[in-house]
């Protein structure tokens, strides 16, 4: 099972990453103004992942990536993969584990010594 990791960017906005069961980042979301908006989008996508489009791209340097799109809205972009096979494995991970994955919130950055 994968994991959603919510965190705060340097500019103060919130994002989430979808990580594989091995902890490798597969997908990074758009930016959100509030943690609540981020959580709403995670739940929205979890319910609709079956009907979501994954548009594949190739960079000029030969790397592969995809954008997650639902009803003409881009929700985020994948990491860059070195081969099409790795891209396919990343997509399979998204399709098979996205809906059941847990959410971890690191947006508050409260850690104790």
Buried (B, 14 or more C-beta within 10 A) or exposed (E): EBBBBBBBEEEEBBBBBBBBEEEEEBBBBBBBEEBEBBBEBBEEBBEBBEEBEBEBEEEEEEBBBBBBBBEEEEBBBBBBBEEEEBBBBBBEBBEEBBBEBEBBBEBEEEEEE
